[in-house]
Amino acid sequence: MQGDKPRKGAQARVPTLDEVARLAGVSTSAVSRAYTPGASVSEKTREKVMAAASALGYRPNLLARSLSTGRTRTVGIAVTRLENSFHAELLSHLSRGLREAGFGVRLFVSAGDEDADPGIGEVLRYRVDALVLCAIGLSSRMENECAAAGVPVVLVNRTTVAPMTACVTGANRQGGETVAAFLLAAGHRRFGFIAGTEGASTSGERFEGYRQVLAEAGVPPPVVAGGAFDADRAADAARRMLSAPNAPDAIFCANDHMAIAVQMAALRELGRVPGQDLSVVGFDDTLAARMVGLTTFSQSAAGLAAAAIALVSDPIEDGLPGTRRMVAGELVVRGSARLPAAGLRTDGGRTVWTPAQRP
């Protein structure tokens, strides 16, 4: 009949959760659990619910759910310096893993030299269940704002003494120690270090491990220059360092992004051949490092992301005060550094160096 047809422009009726439950032959709570990541529901029941929902054109009302539970299943991610391929890899693993765990993602990208607090404050205007900061520090003021808002924070690739903030890092100090031991074993006695941003915990920990092992070996302390995690600044630092009298013949950089720039500047401009008359070592083991043959201490972007996701996937309301997670790494040897006589092994198609046990 003419009167039974929906009027032009009229909104189609939205099927309800009760209708899905009746068609699937299950309870309404079973339908709700089928749409809740991690909830206890059998695969058979889930399949019945999804088939019924598909037949009816049902979509869960996430806004209504967030109002009733106080949770949005949304995580804010703040990241910096996406020109650094390690940060891009980390962001990819984080965003994909969070979505697979049933979270939505809000992204904020900070320029490397600017204060991240305003951007993080902007993220907090939205309803997010947790905040993940990738290689970005957190001021005490912003930590207090997050705590007041009930938003737990996870730092990835940074550490902090803030008692309410969780941290996930690579083996920074161990990495610096291993690099120093490797270069000593390869016969080097003049060392340099190109640091990251002043105050960055990762750079500081890597340098401290490096410096301590060199000091224990009785060699002169490394020449230190600032690179601010920036390729151009690192290359400039390397030019000055390698043009000085008694220049280092081994340079450790606080990340791969800088080390690749140093490797290229040394070879193309200064006539130093990495792996022969100069060793260059980075930290991260990025795709770019693998492509240019950089020796580097690896930290797994996938591993860091998985550890962070595991923290925020716990009941959000429990918070994450003071939690610390460390992802192990190893020194991957490629053509940019001289080889020591011992300690090398092949693992999964790549060459890895392991230091002898220290007394």
One Martini backbone bead per residue (centre of mass of N, CA, C, O) as a GRO file, in nm:
protein
  359
    1MET     BB    1   0.100   0.034   0.014
    2GLN     BB    2   0.139   0.365   0.009
    3GLY     BB    3   0.147   0.406   0.332
    4ASP     BB    4   0.396   0.191   0.380
    5LYS     BB    5   0.587   0.381   0.269
    6PRO     BB    6   0.852   0.550   0.301
    7ARG     BB    7   0.945   0.849   0.332
    8LYS     BB    8   1.112   1.079   0.188
    9GLY     BB    9   1.398   1.104   0.402
   10ALA     BB   10   1.349   0.896   0.592
   11GLN     BB   11   1.454   0.728   0.866
   12ALA     BB   12   1.571   0.443   0.934
   13ARG     BB   13   1.526   0.187   1.127
   14VAL     BB   14   1.687   0.078   1.416
   15PRO     BB   15   1.814  -0.185   1.527
   16THR     BB   16   1.814  -0.393   1.804
   17LEU     BB   17   1.944  -0.586   2.048
   18ASP     BB   18   1.688  -0.757   2.097
   19GLU     BB   19   1.658  -0.854   1.800
   20VAL     BB   20   1.925  -1.003   1.786
   21ALA     BB   21   1.870  -1.201   2.016
   22ARG     BB   22   1.620  -1.337   1.895
   23LEU     BB   23   1.749  -1.433   1.624
   24ALA     BB   24   1.994  -1.588   1.776
   25GLY     BB   25   1.902  -1.717   2.059
   26VAL     BB   26   1.984  -1.502   2.280
   27SER     BB   27   2.100  -1.294   2.496
   28THR     BB   28   2.170  -0.966   2.548
   29SER     BB   29   2.441  -1.016   2.696
   30ALA     BB   30   2.568  -1.181   2.465
   31VAL     BB   31   2.573  -0.952   2.262
   32SER     BB   32   2.750  -0.760   2.425
   33ARG     BB   33   2.996  -0.956   2.451
   34ALA     BB   34   3.049  -0.986   2.140
   35TYR     BB   35   3.134  -0.655   2.143
   36THR     BB   36   3.353  -0.727   2.371
   37PRO     BB   37   3.666  -0.713   2.425
   38GLY     BB   38   3.747  -1.005   2.620
   39ALA     BB   39   3.495  -1.139   2.651
   40SER     BB   40   3.284  -1.397   2.760
   41VAL     BB   41   3.255  -1.599   2.460
   42SER     BB   42   3.158  -1.802   2.237
   43GLU     BB   43   3.210  -1.869   1.910
   44LYS     BB   44   2.923  -1.962   1.843
   45THR     BB   45   2.777  -1.715   1.958
   46ARG     BB   46   2.920  -1.500   1.796
   47GLU     BB   47   2.827  -1.601   1.516
   48LYS     BB   48   2.524  -1.568   1.567
   49VAL     BB   49   2.529  -1.266   1.623
   50MET     BB   50   2.664  -1.169   1.356
   51ALA     BB   51   2.448  -1.285   1.169
   52ALA     BB   52   2.208  -1.127   1.283
   53ALA     BB   53   2.328  -0.842   1.250
   54SER     BB   54   2.362  -0.859   0.943
   55ALA     BB   55   2.061  -0.911   0.872
   56LEU     BB   56   1.965  -0.630   1.029
   57GLY     BB   57   2.189  -0.397   1.044
   58TYR     BB   58   2.362  -0.396   1.302
   59ARG     BB   59   2.491  -0.146   1.538
   60PRO     BB   60   2.671  -0.045   1.781
   61ASN     BB   61   2.638   0.191   2.052
   62LEU     BB   62   2.913   0.354   2.158
   63LEU     BB   63   2.807   0.604   2.301
   64ALA     BB   64   2.617   0.466   2.499
   65ARG     BB   65   2.832   0.290   2.629
   66SER     BB   66   3.014   0.520   2.736
   67LEU     BB   67   2.793   0.646   2.922
   68SER     BB   68   2.749   0.380   3.099
   69THR     BB   69   3.077   0.316   3.162
   70GLY     BB   70   3.299   0.561   3.111
   71ARG     BB   71   3.398   0.429   2.833
   72THR     BB   72   3.554   0.446   2.491
   73ARG     BB   73   3.788   0.279   2.369
   74THR     BB   74   4.015   0.517   2.377
   75VAL     BB   75   4.341   0.613   2.248
   76GLY     BB   76   4.601   0.823   2.296
   77ILE     BB   77   4.850   0.946   2.057
   78ALA     BB   78   5.188   1.059   2.096
   79VAL     BB   79   5.413   1.196   1.849
   80THR     BB   80   5.752   1.222   1.712
   81ARG     BB   81   5.942   1.238   1.450
   82LEU     BB   82   5.855   1.086   1.158
   83GLU     BB   83   6.137   1.086   1.009
   84ASN     BB   84   6.174   0.866   1.205
   85SER     BB   85   6.132   0.534   1.139
   86PHE     BB   86   6.085   0.427   1.425
   87HIS     BB   87   5.831   0.592   1.489
   88ALA     BB   88   5.664   0.484   1.254
   89GLU     BB   89   5.672   0.188   1.341
   90LEU     BB   90   5.551   0.227   1.621
   91LEU     BB   91   5.282   0.351   1.530
   92SER     BB   92   5.187   0.114   1.360
   93HIS     BB   93   5.179  -0.098   1.590
   94LEU     BB   94   4.993   0.053   1.781
   95SER     BB   95   4.741   0.108   1.606
   96ARG     BB   96   4.691  -0.185   1.521
   97GLY     BB   97   4.684  -0.319   1.805
   98LEU     BB   98   4.455  -0.150   1.927
   99ARG     BB   99   4.238  -0.229   1.722
  100GLU     BB  100   4.258  -0.537   1.776
  101ALA     BB  101   4.175  -0.470   2.092
  102GLY     BB  102   3.923  -0.245   2.055
  103PHE     BB  103   4.049   0.035   1.984
  104GLY     BB  104   4.063   0.356   1.954
  105VAL     BB  105   4.226   0.644   1.782
  106ARG     BB  106   4.421   0.927   1.885
  107LEU     BB  107   4.621   1.169   1.708
  108PHE     BB  108   4.946   1.322   1.791
  109VAL     BB  109   5.175   1.554   1.636
  110SER     BB  110   5.502   1.648   1.716
  111ALA     BB  111   5.734   1.862   1.716
  112GLY     BB  112   6.053   1.816   1.827
  113ASP     BB  113   6.092   2.134   1.963
  114GLU     BB  114   5.825   2.124   2.108
  115ASP     BB  115   5.583   2.157   2.328
  116ALA     BB  116   5.357   1.895   2.412
  117ASP     BB  117   5.136   1.992   2.612
  118PRO     BB  118   4.918   2.127   2.432
  119GLY     BB  119   4.848   1.868   2.271
  120ILE     BB  120   4.773   1.692   2.513
  121GLY     BB  121   4.549   1.878   2.611
  122GLU     BB  122   4.375   1.834   2.358
  123VAL     BB  123   4.329   1.530   2.395
  124LEU     BB  124   4.181   1.564   2.681
  125ARG     BB  125   3.911   1.677   2.559
  126TYR     BB  126   3.879   1.396   2.508
  127ARG     BB  127   3.761   1.071   2.536
  128VAL     BB  128   4.004   0.893   2.711
  129ASP     BB  129   4.152   0.601   2.864
  130ALA     BB  130   4.440   0.668   2.734
  131LEU     BB  131   4.802   0.754   2.719
  132VAL     BB  132   5.044   0.753   2.449
  133LEU     BB  133   5.396   0.819   2.455
  134CYS     BB  134   5.629   0.883   2.187
  135ALA     BB  135   5.917   1.021   2.264
  136ILE     BB  136   5.773   1.180   2.511
  137GLY     BB  137   5.750   1.394   2.746
  138LEU     BB  138   5.640   1.483   3.092
  139SER     BB  139   5.508   1.705   3.273
  140SER     BB  140   5.401   1.765   3.588
  141ARG     BB  141   5.149   1.919   3.506
  142MET     BB  142   5.038   1.704   3.305
  143GLU     BB  143   5.030   1.472   3.499
  144ASN     BB  144   4.816   1.603   3.684
  145GLU     BB  145   4.595   1.630   3.468
  146CYS     BB  146   4.567   1.330   3.408
  147ALA     BB  147   4.497   1.243   3.695
  148ALA     BB  148   4.244   1.426   3.723
  149ALA     BB  149   4.111   1.278   3.458
  150GLY     BB  150   4.176   0.960   3.470
  151VAL     BB  151   4.451   0.931   3.282
  152PRO     BB  152   4.654   0.708   3.184
  153VAL     BB  153   5.018   0.674   3.139
  154VAL     BB  154   5.240   0.590   2.856
  155LEU     BB  155   5.574   0.550   2.807
  156VAL     BB  156   5.763   0.539   2.498
  157ASN     BB  157   6.097   0.567   2.490
  158ARG     BB  158   6.076   0.651   2.802
  159THR     BB  159   6.154   0.805   3.113
  160THR     BB  160   6.046   0.834   3.467
  161VAL     BB  161   5.969   0.958   3.806
  162ALA     BB  162   5.684   0.947   3.779
  163PRO     BB  163   5.449   0.776   3.978
  164MET     BB  164   5.188   0.772   3.749
  165THR     BB  165   5.391   0.658   3.526
  166ALA     BB  166   5.441   0.460   3.260
  167CYS     BB  167   5.703   0.235   3.118
  168VAL     BB  168   5.857   0.174   2.787
  169THR     BB  169   6.165   0.007   2.706
  170GLY     BB  170   6.466  -0.038   2.626
  171ALA     BB  171   6.812  -0.142   2.656
  172ASN     BB  172   6.994   0.118   2.705
  173ARG     BB  173   7.239   0.065   2.887
  174GLN     BB  174   7.316  -0.207   2.768
  175GLY     BB  175   7.367  -0.100   2.486
  176GLY     BB  176   7.604   0.088   2.556
  177GLU     BB  177   7.784  -0.135   2.670
  178THR     BB  178   7.796  -0.314   2.416
  179VAL     BB  179   7.918  -0.110   2.222
  180ALA     BB  180   8.180  -0.062   2.375
  181ALA     BB  181   8.279  -0.357   2.379
  182PHE     BB  182   8.285  -0.393   2.072
  183LEU     BB  183   8.489  -0.164   2.001
  184LEU     BB  184   8.717  -0.272   2.176
  185ALA     BB  185   8.733  -0.557   2.035
  186ALA     BB  186   8.807  -0.398   1.750
  187GLY     BB  187   9.050  -0.177   1.854
  188HIS     BB  188   8.950   0.072   1.981
  189ARG     BB  189   9.058   0.423   2.133
  190ARG     BB  190   8.863   0.636   1.980
  191PHE     BB  191   8.580   0.827   2.094
  192GLY     BB  192   8.230   0.881   2.018
  193PHE     BB  193   7.929   1.094   2.084
  194ILE     BB  194   7.585   1.126   1.972
  195ALA     BB  195   7.333   1.303   2.091
  196GLY     BB  196   7.041   1.385   2.186
  197THR     BB  197   6.820   1.529   2.349
  198GLU     BB  198   6.813   1.724   2.599
  199GLY     BB  199   6.699   1.505   2.861
  200ALA     BB  200   6.689   1.238   2.730
  201SER     BB  201   6.678   0.929   2.864
  202THR     BB  202   6.785   0.747   2.640
  203SER     BB  203   7.049   0.893   2.580
  204GLY     BB  204   7.162   0.892   2.871
  205GLU     BB  205   7.170   0.580   2.911
  206ARG     BB  206   7.350   0.510   2.670
  207PHE     BB  207   7.592   0.681   2.755
  208GLU     BB  208   7.647   0.564   3.038
  209GLY     BB  209   7.719   0.279   2.944
  210TYR     BB  210   7.946   0.362   2.755
  211ARG     BB  211   8.128   0.527   2.951
  212GLN     BB  212   8.181   0.308   3.168
  213VAL     BB  213   8.329   0.095   2.994
  214LEU     BB  214   8.556   0.285   2.901
  215ALA     BB  215   8.660   0.352   3.184
  216GLU     BB  216   8.730   0.056   3.265
  217ALA     BB  217   8.947   0.041   3.016
  218GLY     BB  218   9.128   0.320   3.021
  219VAL     BB  219   9.018   0.520   2.825
  220PRO     BB  220   8.936   0.782   2.681
  221PRO     BB  221   8.695   0.982   2.670
  222PRO     BB  222   8.438   1.071   2.498
  223VAL     BB  223   8.335   1.252   2.247
  224VAL     BB  224   8.084   1.512   2.267
  225ALA     BB  225   7.775   1.557   2.080
  226GLY     BB  226   7.502   1.727   1.951
  227GLY     BB  227   7.193   1.604   1.763
  228ALA     BB  228   6.879   1.595   1.849
  229PHE     BB  229   6.773   1.361   1.656
  230ASP     BB  230   6.918   1.491   1.398
  231ALA     BB  231   7.059   1.462   1.096
  232ASP     BB  232   7.196   1.739   1.044
  233ARG     BB  233   7.326   1.773   1.325
  234ALA     BB  234   7.488   1.511   1.319
  235ALA     BB  235   7.659   1.575   1.069
  236ASP     BB  236   7.790   1.828   1.188
  237ALA     BB  237   7.918   1.690   1.431
  238ALA     BB  238   8.095   1.493   1.263
  239ARG     BB  239   8.264   1.700   1.113
  240ARG     BB  240   8.397   1.821   1.364
  241MET     BB  241   8.504   1.559   1.493
  242LEU     BB  242   8.671   1.451   1.224
  243SER     BB  243   8.848   1.736   1.199
  244ALA     BB  244   9.000   1.681   1.440
  245PRO     BB  245   9.238   1.617   1.634
  246ASN     BB  246   9.235   1.304   1.718
  247ALA     BB  247   9.007   1.152   1.599
  248PRO     BB  248   8.770   0.949   1.594
  249ASP     BB  249   8.717   0.579   1.511
  250ALA     BB  250   8.444   0.591   1.693
  251ILE     BB  251   8.077   0.606   1.662
  252PHE     BB  252   7.809   0.677   1.878
  253CYS     BB  253   7.459   0.678   1.837
  254ALA     BB  254   7.141   0.733   1.982
  255ASN     BB  255   7.052   0.675   1.675
  256ASP     BB  256   6.991   0.588   1.350
  257HIS     BB  257   6.923   0.859   1.221
  258MET     BB  258   7.207   0.975   1.288
  259ALA     BB  259   7.400   0.747   1.192
  260ILE     BB  260   7.337   0.767   0.890
  261ALA     BB  261   7.438   1.057   0.857
  262VAL     BB  262   7.727   0.997   0.949
  263GLN     BB  263   7.794   0.782   0.740
  264MET     BB  264   7.754   0.964   0.488
  265ALA     BB  265   7.946   1.200   0.561
  266ALA     BB  266   8.207   1.036   0.592
  267LEU     BB  267   8.212   0.918   0.301
  268ARG     BB  268   8.138   1.174   0.106
  269GLU     BB  269   8.322   1.415   0.265
  270LEU     BB  270   8.579   1.266   0.447
  271GLY     BB  271   8.691   0.973   0.352
  272ARG     BB  272   8.539   0.773   0.541
  273VAL     BB  273   8.524   0.422   0.598
  274PRO     BB  274   8.290   0.233   0.697
  275GLY     BB  275   8.454  -0.055   0.845
  276GLN     BB  276   8.757   0.058   0.847
  277ASP     BB  277   8.847   0.373   0.957
  278LEU     BB  278   8.540   0.347   1.064
  279SER     BB  279   8.295   0.342   1.326
  280VAL     BB  280   7.934   0.294   1.311
  281VAL     BB  281   7.676   0.332   1.567
  282GLY     BB  282   7.353   0.250   1.664
  283PHE     BB  283   6.990   0.280   1.759
  284ASP     BB  284   6.711   0.017   1.686
  285ASP     BB  285   6.671  -0.117   1.398
  286THR     BB  286   6.589  -0.015   1.122
  287LEU     BB  287   6.512  -0.027   0.800
  288ALA     BB  288   6.730   0.177   0.717
  289ALA     BB  289   6.967   0.027   0.851
  290ARG     BB  290   6.940  -0.229   0.676
  291MET     BB  291   6.986  -0.086   0.396
  292VAL     BB  292   7.286   0.053   0.487
  293GLY     BB  293   7.455  -0.125   0.697
  294LEU     BB  294   7.397  -0.086   1.010
  295THR     BB  295   7.524  -0.084   1.311
  296THR     BB  296   7.308  -0.204   1.588
  297PHE     BB  297   7.096  -0.160   1.855
  298SER     BB  298   6.824  -0.337   1.926
  299GLN     BB  299   6.472  -0.244   1.908
  300SER     BB  300   6.141  -0.337   1.933
  301ALA     BB  301   5.862  -0.200   1.809
  302ALA     BB  302   5.668  -0.435   1.859
  303GLY     BB  303   5.744  -0.481   2.159
  304LEU     BB  304   5.674  -0.202   2.268
  305ALA     BB  305   5.379  -0.201   2.175
  306ALA     BB  306   5.283  -0.458   2.323
  307ALA     BB  307   5.345  -0.355   2.610
  308ALA     BB  308   5.158  -0.109   2.601
  309ILE     BB  309   4.893  -0.259   2.530
  310ALA     BB  310   4.889  -0.439   2.782
  311LEU     BB  311   4.848  -0.205   2.979
  312VAL     BB  312   4.581  -0.071   2.848
  313SER     BB  313   4.413  -0.353   2.857
  314ASP     BB  314   4.375  -0.317   3.119
  315PRO     BB  315   4.197  -0.201   3.355
  316ILE     BB  316   4.168   0.130   3.347
  317GLU     BB  317   4.071   0.197   3.647
  318ASP     BB  318   4.348   0.088   3.782
  319GLY     BB  319   4.580   0.181   3.644
  320LEU     BB  320   4.967   0.270   3.608
  321PRO     BB  321   5.150   0.297   3.857
  322GLY     BB  322   5.495   0.273   3.797
  323THR     BB  323   5.528   0.107   3.557
  324ARG     BB  324   5.778  -0.133   3.427
  325ARG     BB  325   5.921  -0.188   3.096
  326MET     BB  326   6.149  -0.420   2.923
  327VAL     BB  327   6.309  -0.453   2.607
  328ALA     BB  328   6.502  -0.652   2.454
  329GLY     BB  329   6.838  -0.671   2.306
  330GLU     BB  330   7.081  -0.639   2.025
  331LEU     BB  331   7.376  -0.670   1.838
  332VAL     BB  332   7.387  -0.565   1.504
  333VAL     BB  333   7.596  -0.670   1.237
  334ARG     BB  334   7.756  -0.466   0.997
  335GLY     BB  335   7.943  -0.261   0.766
  336SER     BB  336   8.003   0.005   0.973
  337ALA     BB  337   8.197  -0.205   1.129
  338ARG     BB  338   8.423  -0.349   1.291
  339LEU     BB  339   8.556  -0.666   1.363
  340PRO     BB  340   8.580  -0.890   1.586
  341ALA     BB  341   8.724  -1.200   1.666
  342ALA     BB  342   8.480  -1.234   1.872
  343GLY     BB  343   8.115  -1.309   1.932
  344LEU     BB  344   7.998  -1.417   1.673
  345ARG     BB  345   7.664  -1.469   1.529
  346THR     BB  346   7.395  -1.650   1.391
  347ASP     BB  347   7.052  -1.495   1.375
  348GLY     BB  348   6.808  -1.510   1.159
  349GLY     BB  349   7.016  -1.395   0.923
  350ARG     BB  350   7.197  -1.250   1.141
  351THR     BB  351   7.446  -1.059   1.297
  352VAL     BB  352   7.570  -1.121   1.629
  353TRP     BB  353   7.687  -0.964   1.931
  354THR     BB  354   7.855  -1.106   2.224
  355PRO     BB  355   7.964  -1.055   2.521
  356ALA     BB  356   8.154  -1.119   2.757
  357GLN     BB  357   8.166  -1.184   3.071
  358ARG     BB  358   8.160  -0.989   3.332
  359PRO     BB  359   8.322  -0.971   3.647
   0.00000   0.00000   0.00000
